Amino acid sequence: MMIEEEIVIIGGGIAGLATALALKRVGFQSRVLERNPELRAGGTALTLLTNAWFALRALGVDHKLKSVYQPINKSLVTNLDTGAVQELGFSGTKENREDAGVITVHRKALLETLAEELPPDTIRFSSKLISIKSETLKDSTKATLLHLEDGTVIKSKVVIGCDGVHSAVAQWLGLSQPLSSGRWAARGLAVFPEGHGLNHGVKQYLSAGTRAGFVTINSKEIYWFVVTYSSLEKDISTNPELLLEEVEKNLAKDLPSEFLTIVKETDLSTLSWVPLLFRAPWNIAFCKAQNGCVTIAGDAMHPMTPDLAQGGCSALEDAIILARCISQAHPMATNDKQWLEKALKRYVEERRWRVTWLVAGAWLAGWVQQGGGGDQQWWSGMARWFRDRIESDLELDWAIDIPEIIGTEHGPYGQFQSQTGEEPFITVNHQGYPKFIFFNEKD
């Protein structure tokens, strides 16, 4: 069976759904192909920094999450090797605008918030991509053929790969496989039916080779993590009971009792044990992340370690910038048949260096915070010396304090309105088609 689509997005995660919604906001419909039978909820929770909330506001959904989740004002970071405790404030940008904030949300809640803004038939579930082929049409433009596991073939003018760390689209474009950081992360969600009684905030613990912490999501749930250099020979990723035992008896045995108490209340269905992967920064900086009308976004383009909490945030940025580039290159503004290809090329060039630095910064932050990988390596002493002097300054400050990505004609963070007043978060330009207005855009 052959189906024709204008824009197809591979992957129904954060990047995929945000991109579909951003395109909808600027007047373009898309089809999202999700390999699973329902929305993915892997990861349990994630922390959204200031740049993510700017993007969510542009998408028109930030208020739905902010009405449920509370901002985090500070994090307490304890160096277990020295006993030093440092308070890290989350005050947002230097301008301290009211939009700035750091909030931890359930990943599933974010996905559902994005999905419910899309037309009901936007997401095609149980649609696993098998192969990608390109063909040239009679008008010299290109189309991409997507072959699915169920035998369906989809012909699309534009393909956006948002299919995660092991992206089939990235592989088709020729990008190298992500690298291992040498670290693994155990994560889980602890549930206290009667309430945990802790103050809302974040606590982190740093020692040579280990980084752990927890963040309260609400009065009854706490998200926790342990990141370590692991040489485990047994596979514990598919056995939650064994994984929890490993965390309690080995990975977290030297952590404060408060942390272990939280771990004991973990919902086993939320446990995960995954390697921390990243794409080499030079591969992002110099790779060809666009070929014709095929490109990538989110983890498919720039998988990174979680040390700057920028994985999901940067994926939301991608969605906004991609929609802007396509909107600005709309054929109502040009007769160029290659306008879509040029729009995607512009998107890649605009994102390339920012995400390169985010990936490099995240890796450096993790290396410093965990002492360089163990006492047996010659650089670990230097890394711990560096860490003890800057502690967690690398973690959030420069990732939050970024140039503003989006704004409005009324100022950088005022509410978006169309000229008709009917559709928020969109404006209409003088040529009649919808587009985002961006603070750093020249009129």
RORO-473824 format. One line per field, with one value per residue (C-alpha): residue in one letter; x, y, z. Coordinates in pm, 1 decimal. Layout:
REM RORO-473824
res = (a, ...)
u = (X, ...)
v = (Y, ...)
w = (Z, ...)
This chain:
REM RORO-473824
res = (m, m, i, e, e, e, i, v, i, i, g, g, g, i, a, g, l, a, t, a, l, a, l, k, r, v, g, f, q, s, r, v, l, e, r, n, p, e, l, r, a, g, g, t, a, l, t, l, l, t, n, a, w, f, a, l, r, a, l, g, v, d, h, k, l, k, s, v, y, q, p, i, n, k, s, l, v, t, n, l, d, t, g, a, v, q, e, l, g, f, s, g, t, k, e, n, r, e, d, a, g, v, i, t, v, h, r, k, a, l, l, e, t, l, a, e, e, l, p, p, d, t, i, r, f, s, s, k, l, i, s, i, k, s, e, t, l, k, d, s, t, k, a, t, l, l, h, l, e, d, g, t, v, i, k, s, k, v, v, i, g, c, d, g, v, h, s, a, v, a, q, w, l, g, l, s, q, p, l, s, s, g, r, w, a, a, r, g, l, a, v, f, p, e, g, h, g, l, n, h, g, v, k, q, y, l, s, a, g, t, r, a, g, f, v, t, i, n, s, k, e, i, y, w, f, v, v, t, y, s, s, l, e, k, d, i, s, t, n, p, e, l, l, l, e, e, v, e, k, n, l, a, k, d, l, p, s, e, f, l, t, i, v, k, e, t, d, l, s, t, l, s, w, v, p, l, l, f, r, a, p, w, n, i, a, f, c, k, a, q, n, g, c, v, t, i, a, g, d, a, m, h, p, m, t, p, d, l, a, q, g, g, c, s, a, l, e, d, a, i, i, l, a, r, c, i, s, q, a, h, p, m, a, t, n, d, k, q, w, l, e, k, a, l, k, r, y, v, e, e, r, r, w, r, v, t, w, l, v, a, g, a, w, l, a, g, w, v, q, q, g, g, g, g, d, q, q, w, w, s, g, m, a, r, w, f, r, d, r, i, e, s, d, l, e, l, d, w, a, i, d, i, p, e, i, i, g, t, e, h, g, p, y, g, q, f, q, s, q, t, g, e, e, p, f, i, t, v, n, h, q, g, y, p, k, f, i, f, f, n, e, k, d)
u = (0.0, 135.5, 50.2, 155.7, 232.0, 372.5, 577.5, 655.1, 817.3, 981.9, 940.1, 672.7, 896.0, 953.9, 1130.2, 878.1, 561.9, 703.8, 805.7, 460.2, 298.1, 537.9, 462.8, 91.7, 128.4, 279.9, 21.8, 173.6, 23.2, 247.2, 227.5, 413.0, 523.2, 565.5, 693.7, 524.5, 149.5, 121.3, 315.6, 656.6, 705.3, 1063.4, 1272.8, 993.7, 1074.2, 1287.9, 1390.4, 1297.5, 1513.6, 1440.9, 1500.2, 1249.9, 979.5, 1036.7, 979.6, 673.5, 528.6, 569.5, 389.3, 106.6, 123.5, 347.2, 52.0, -80.8, 233.3, 305.6, -39.6, 53.1, 425.5, 611.6, 935.3, 1256.5, 1441.9, 1764.2, 1974.8, 2195.2, 2514.6, 2718.9, 3076.2, 3096.5, 3476.7, 3521.0, 3186.7, 3142.3, 2784.9, 2706.0, 2372.5, 2299.0, 2025.5, 1793.7, 1711.7, 1689.5, 1843.8, 2043.1, 1748.4, 1543.3, 1232.3, 918.5, 923.5, 1251.0, 1225.0, 1346.7, 1072.1, 1078.5, 782.6, 668.1, 787.2, 451.4, 272.0, 485.4, 419.2, 45.3, 38.1, 199.5, -6.8, -345.5, -280.9, -244.4, -527.8, -647.6, -502.4, -158.5, 19.8, 33.2, 120.0, 279.6, 467.3, 822.6, 1055.0, 1245.7, 1422.2, 1455.0, 1495.1, 1509.0, 1369.6, 1370.0, 1032.2, 948.6, 977.9, 1334.1, 1227.8, 1295.2, 1066.6, 1154.3, 1008.1, 962.9, 911.9, 736.6, 736.3, 368.2, 435.6, 315.5, 521.5, 492.7, 608.7, 688.2, 828.6, 990.5, 1120.2, 1231.3, 1404.8, 1318.9, 1381.8, 1621.7, 1979.3, 1993.6, 1825.8, 1767.9, 1739.0, 2072.6, 2231.4, 2082.7, 2232.1, 2572.3, 2622.3, 2840.2, 2697.5, 2687.8, 2983.5, 2981.1, 3072.3, 3173.0, 2897.6, 2564.2, 2256.9, 2006.9, 1683.3, 1351.8, 1044.2, 976.5, 613.3, 494.8, 113.3, 96.7, 344.4, 723.7, 735.4, 1043.8, 1087.4, 1048.4, 1388.8, 1692.9, 1973.3, 2284.0, 2580.3, 2920.1, 3213.7, 3493.1, 3321.7, 2965.2, 2696.8, 2356.1, 2058.8, 1687.0, 1423.1, 1074.6, 813.0, 515.4, 417.4, 408.1, 665.0, 1043.2, 1259.7, 1607.6, 1918.2, 2263.2, 2527.6, 2844.7, 3132.0, 3012.0, 3181.5, 2886.5, 2906.8, 2547.6, 2255.5, 2024.1, 1838.2, 1545.1, 1514.1, 1378.7, 1411.9, 1777.1, 1839.0, 1690.0, 1901.9, 2212.4, 2138.2, 2075.1, 2367.2, 2633.2, 2571.9, 2423.8, 2564.9, 2791.8, 2525.2, 2337.3, 2057.3, 1802.1, 1877.6, 1853.7, 1520.3, 1385.3, 1520.0, 1343.1, 1005.3, 1066.5, 789.3, 960.7, 788.4, 979.2, 1329.8, 1581.5, 1950.8, 2095.7, 2435.8, 2497.7, 2575.7, 2668.3, 2755.6, 3110.1, 3094.5, 3310.2, 3070.6, 2781.9, 2983.1, 3094.9, 2843.3, 2581.2, 2264.4, 2048.9, 2022.5, 1764.7, 1443.7, 1554.5, 1692.8, 1703.3, 1623.3, 1651.7, 1855.2, 1873.7, 2099.2, 2265.7, 2244.3, 2413.1, 2477.1, 2225.5, 2472.9, 2334.6, 1971.3, 1956.8, 1848.9, 1476.1, 1524.3, 1736.0, 1487.6, 1215.5, 1446.1, 1496.7, 1121.8, 1080.5, 1377.5, 1277.4, 922.9, 1058.1, 1292.1, 1018.2, 774.0, 1016.9, 1094.4, 727.9, 670.4, 438.8, 760.8, 957.9, 917.5, 1221.7, 1132.4, 1409.9, 1267.6, 1210.2, 1562.1, 1705.8, 1485.3, 1615.5, 1972.9, 1924.3, 1781.5, 2081.4, 2329.5, 2148.4, 2142.1, 2477.7, 2710.3, 2473.0, 2407.8, 2774.7, 2864.4, 2581.3, 2703.1, 3063.4, 2960.5, 2746.8, 3030.9, 3276.7, 3037.3, 2992.1, 3363.8, 3445.0, 3166.5, 3255.8, 3628.4, 3742.1, 3649.7, 3811.1, 4121.2, 4326.8, 4331.6, 4600.4, 4358.2, 4109.8, 4303.3, 4310.4, 3938.2, 3852.6, 4070.7, 3883.4, 3547.0, 3614.7, 3680.3, 3389.8, 3152.7, 2834.4, 2888.7, 2926.4, 2593.4, 2330.0, 2441.2, 2555.3, 2289.2, 2012.9, 2166.7, 2138.9, 2040.0, 1662.5, 1534.2, 1183.0, 986.2, 700.9, 632.2, 538.8, 868.6, 1076.3, 830.8, 484.1, 192.5, 165.6, -157.7, -259.6, -399.8, -748.2, -696.4, -824.4, -506.2, -251.3, 122.8, 104.1, 125.6, 53.5, 305.9, 234.9, 231.3, -57.6, 86.8, 147.2, 490.9, 664.9, 812.2, 1156.9, 1338.3, 1666.9, 1505.7, 1568.8, 1250.6)
v = (0.0, 342.3, 654.9, 1009.2, 1269.6, 1621.3, 1596.3, 1277.9, 1277.5, 953.6, 906.6, 1009.4, 1123.5, 1478.0, 1596.6, 1434.4, 1558.1, 1906.2, 1933.0, 1824.1, 2081.4, 2359.3, 2288.1, 2292.5, 2632.3, 2773.3, 2616.1, 2282.5, 1941.5, 1639.6, 1268.3, 1118.8, 755.3, 590.4, 233.9, 157.5, 94.9, 397.5, 704.0, 621.8, 701.2, 582.1, 792.3, 848.8, 1217.2, 1497.2, 1844.0, 2132.3, 2443.6, 2797.7, 2741.7, 2454.8, 2673.4, 2942.2, 2678.0, 2533.5, 2880.3, 2929.2, 2599.0, 2722.0, 2447.8, 2574.3, 2674.1, 2317.4, 2188.5, 2487.3, 2451.8, 2100.8, 2114.9, 2350.1, 2532.3, 2426.5, 2712.4, 2544.2, 2231.0, 2115.9, 1951.3, 1743.1, 1639.5, 1304.4, 1302.1, 1629.8, 1675.2, 2018.0, 2124.8, 2387.4, 2549.6, 2602.8, 2856.5, 2827.8, 3191.0, 3160.5, 3415.8, 3714.0, 3933.0, 3715.6, 3728.0, 3569.4, 3300.8, 3156.6, 2844.0, 2492.0, 2232.8, 1852.3, 1688.6, 1337.9, 1254.6, 1100.2, 1417.8, 1622.6, 1382.3, 1379.4, 1758.4, 1787.2, 1508.0, 1641.1, 1960.5, 1763.1, 1647.5, 1298.1, 1119.2, 1283.9, 996.7, 660.2, 403.1, 59.8, 200.5, 68.0, 205.7, -60.9, 130.6, 471.8, 544.3, 866.1, 940.3, 1242.8, 1362.8, 1506.3, 1865.0, 1792.0, 1794.0, 1491.9, 1261.1, 1003.4, 653.1, 511.0, 134.7, 18.9, -321.7, -380.6, -344.1, 14.9, 251.1, 623.1, 880.5, 1211.4, 1545.1, 1604.8, 1351.3, 1457.9, 1190.5, 1220.1, 852.4, 876.7, 785.2, 490.3, 680.2, 499.6, 837.1, 955.0, 632.7, 685.0, 1035.8, 887.2, 997.0, 778.8, 580.7, 749.4, 689.0, 541.8, 779.3, 479.5, 564.9, 400.4, 542.7, 375.0, 572.3, 526.7, 687.2, 643.4, 664.9, 760.5, 719.7, 911.4, 1177.9, 1193.2, 1501.8, 1652.4, 2011.4, 2062.9, 2070.3, 1877.4, 1705.5, 1572.2, 1370.7, 1366.8, 1135.6, 979.7, 790.0, 838.2, 1101.7, 1053.8, 1260.5, 1300.2, 1561.8, 1587.6, 1593.4, 1646.3, 1566.0, 1189.9, 1116.4, 1149.2, 1090.3, 954.9, 857.6, 705.3, 756.0, 551.3, 404.8, 46.5, -279.3, -503.0, -828.6, -932.9, -781.9, -621.5, -389.7, -627.6, -748.1, -470.7, -672.8, -747.1, -387.1, -250.3, -493.4, -382.9, -18.2, -77.3, -312.6, -175.9, 137.8, 343.3, 167.6, 460.6, 726.2, 892.4, 696.2, 949.7, 846.0, 474.6, 527.2, 685.5, 407.4, 142.2, 295.6, 270.1, 160.2, -131.5, -51.9, 278.4, 136.3, 163.5, 87.3, 245.4, 341.7, 714.4, 777.3, 1089.9, 1187.1, 1312.1, 1694.1, 1707.1, 1466.4, 1705.2, 2009.5, 1870.6, 1600.0, 1620.8, 1625.8, 1708.3, 1549.0, 1695.7, 1717.8, 1474.2, 1593.5, 1499.9, 1656.4, 1580.2, 1277.1, 1164.8, 1464.0, 1536.3, 1261.9, 1388.1, 1282.1, 1419.0, 1629.5, 1965.3, 1849.3, 1964.8, 1656.6, 1725.6, 2102.8, 2115.6, 1889.2, 2146.6, 2416.7, 2211.1, 2196.8, 2573.7, 2654.5, 2394.5, 2531.6, 2884.6, 2793.0, 2616.0, 2899.5, 3166.4, 2974.7, 2922.6, 2931.2, 3230.1, 3420.9, 3260.8, 3068.9, 2854.4, 2484.7, 2393.0, 2602.9, 2309.8, 2179.9, 2524.4, 2560.8, 2236.6, 2332.4, 2662.7, 2480.3, 2248.0, 2532.8, 2732.9, 2443.7, 2284.0, 2483.4, 2537.1, 2165.8, 2087.4, 2298.3, 2150.7, 1797.2, 1891.0, 2083.2, 1797.7, 1550.1, 1784.5, 1849.2, 1477.4, 1408.1, 1681.7, 1599.3, 1230.8, 1282.0, 1169.4, 803.3, 641.7, 650.7, 431.2, 684.2, 951.6, 1232.8, 1156.0, 1355.9, 1659.0, 1625.8, 1605.2, 1908.6, 2097.5, 1974.3, 2072.4, 2431.3, 2487.1, 2215.9, 2232.2, 2567.4, 2377.2, 2209.5, 2469.9, 2831.0, 2864.7, 2625.3, 2842.5, 3180.4, 3154.1, 3410.4, 3414.9, 3194.2, 3322.3, 3638.6, 3845.0, 4169.6, 4312.9, 4229.5, 3921.6, 3732.6, 3882.4, 3660.8, 3573.5, 3662.7, 3641.3, 3944.9, 3793.7, 3721.3, 3366.9, 3162.5, 3226.7, 3185.2, 3261.0, 3582.7, 3642.5, 3825.6, 4070.2, 3792.3, 3617.8, 3292.4, 3215.3, 3221.1, 3265.2, 3600.2, 3560.0, 3802.9, 3771.4, 3807.9, 4115.4, 4269.6)
w = (0.0, -99.2, 100.4, 10.8, 276.7, 274.7, 596.1, 788.1, 1131.8, 1241.1, 1616.1, 1863.0, 2147.3, 2271.1, 1955.6, 1722.5, 1890.7, 1953.6, 1588.6, 1472.9, 1700.2, 1597.4, 1232.2, 1305.7, 1472.9, 1153.9, 926.3, 819.7, 889.2, 937.5, 1004.2, 1301.8, 1274.4, 1614.7, 1629.5, 1962.3, 2005.4, 2235.5, 2345.1, 2486.7, 2854.1, 2895.2, 3131.4, 3385.8, 3449.9, 3315.5, 3425.3, 3197.4, 3214.8, 3106.3, 2735.8, 2733.8, 2888.7, 2626.3, 2358.6, 2533.0, 2557.3, 2183.6, 2134.7, 2354.6, 2617.6, 2898.5, 3117.1, 3117.5, 3285.6, 3507.4, 3663.4, 3780.7, 3863.5, 4097.8, 4011.0, 4181.2, 4346.8, 4451.4, 4460.6, 4746.7, 4620.5, 4864.4, 4790.2, 4967.6, 4945.6, 5135.2, 5310.1, 5152.8, 5076.1, 4815.2, 4737.8, 4369.6, 4302.0, 4003.3, 3938.5, 3559.5, 3327.1, 3441.4, 3349.2, 3588.9, 3372.7, 3513.6, 3243.0, 3371.1, 3578.1, 3644.5, 3680.3, 3682.3, 3508.3, 3425.0, 3075.0, 2990.9, 3099.5, 2860.6, 2573.8, 2639.4, 2662.2, 2319.7, 2164.9, 2272.3, 2074.4, 1751.4, 1522.7, 1627.5, 1324.5, 1334.4, 1511.5, 1335.5, 1600.1, 1546.1, 1246.2, 1250.8, 983.8, 790.1, 512.7, 348.0, -22.2, -221.4, -567.1, -798.2, -924.0, -1267.9, -1144.9, -1023.7, -660.0, -443.4, -251.2, 11.0, 27.4, 375.8, 396.8, 712.9, 878.6, 797.8, 424.9, 393.6, 177.5, 246.8, -7.3, 158.7, 46.9, 385.4, 638.3, 986.0, 1190.9, 1558.9, 1624.1, 1913.7, 1994.0, 1754.9, 1473.4, 1144.3, 971.2, 1112.7, 994.2, 645.9, 643.4, 720.4, 1081.6, 1300.0, 1587.7, 1931.0, 2160.6, 2508.6, 2789.5, 3000.2, 3246.9, 3321.4, 3491.5, 3720.7, 3749.2, 3920.5, 4068.3, 4439.7, 4546.1, 4895.9, 4913.2, 5241.4, 5131.0, 5158.2, 5381.7, 5214.2, 5103.2, 4729.2, 4563.3, 4446.8, 4634.7, 4464.1, 4587.4, 4416.5, 4474.1, 4271.9, 3993.1, 4115.9, 4088.0, 4247.6, 4347.6, 4375.1, 4298.9, 4442.2, 4166.2, 4394.6, 4753.3, 4686.4, 4415.4, 4403.8, 4098.1, 4177.0, 3981.0, 4026.0, 3757.2, 3778.6, 3582.3, 3564.5, 3469.4, 3554.0, 3362.2, 3435.1, 3249.3, 3501.8, 3265.6, 3215.0, 3574.5, 3800.8, 4121.8, 4047.4, 3946.8, 4267.8, 4469.0, 4279.6, 4355.2, 4725.3, 4791.2, 4559.1, 4354.5, 4639.6, 4944.7, 5035.2, 4983.8, 5273.1, 5438.8, 5313.3, 4956.5, 5034.1, 5209.0, 4892.5, 4670.4, 4880.2, 4786.9, 4412.8, 4179.4, 4002.2, 3672.3, 3655.9, 3702.4, 3421.2, 3372.6, 3058.7, 2917.6, 2877.4, 2512.3, 2320.0, 1965.1, 1923.1, 1909.7, 1596.3, 1427.7, 1494.9, 1392.8, 1058.2, 969.3, 696.8, 905.9, 603.0, 262.0, 29.4, 229.1, 498.9, 832.9, 1200.7, 1536.8, 1906.9, 2013.5, 1652.3, 1585.1, 1917.4, 2182.2, 2496.6, 2853.3, 3107.1, 3304.8, 3184.5, 3173.1, 2812.3, 2617.2, 2618.4, 2636.1, 2321.7, 2141.4, 2209.2, 2074.8, 1758.9, 1699.6, 1720.8, 1497.9, 1238.4, 1217.8, 1188.2, 902.9, 707.3, 769.1, 654.5, 334.9, 241.8, -139.7, -99.8, -43.8, -327.3, -652.2, -574.7, -616.7, -373.6, -90.3, 143.5, 97.2, 165.8, 473.8, 622.1, 540.2, 720.3, 1022.1, 1045.4, 1015.0, 1280.1, 1527.0, 1454.3, 1678.1, 1967.3, 2013.1, 1954.1, 2255.6, 2461.8, 2393.7, 2473.8, 2784.9, 2914.5, 2871.8, 3044.3, 3332.7, 3390.8, 3369.0, 3619.2, 3863.9, 3876.0, 3913.1, 3570.4, 3585.6, 3886.3, 4103.8, 3869.9, 3589.4, 3591.3, 3513.2, 3791.3, 4049.2, 3822.6, 3751.6, 4122.5, 4192.1, 3920.2, 4049.4, 4409.4, 4303.8, 4072.4, 4208.3, 4006.8, 3836.2, 3510.5, 3554.8, 3484.9, 3475.1, 3115.3, 2986.3, 3130.5, 3057.1, 2679.5, 2416.5, 2398.2, 2120.8, 2086.1, 2147.2, 2014.6, 1841.0, 2182.1, 2349.0, 2414.5, 2632.1, 2589.5, 2488.1, 2119.8, 1938.8, 1575.0, 1402.3, 1436.5, 1804.7, 1758.2, 1759.9, 2037.0, 1991.2, 1616.0, 1423.8, 1055.2, 841.5, 560.3, 300.9, 471.5, 599.6, 967.9, 1122.8, 1454.4, 1546.9, 1701.0, 1923.2, 1734.0, 1391.3, 1177.8, 1031.3)
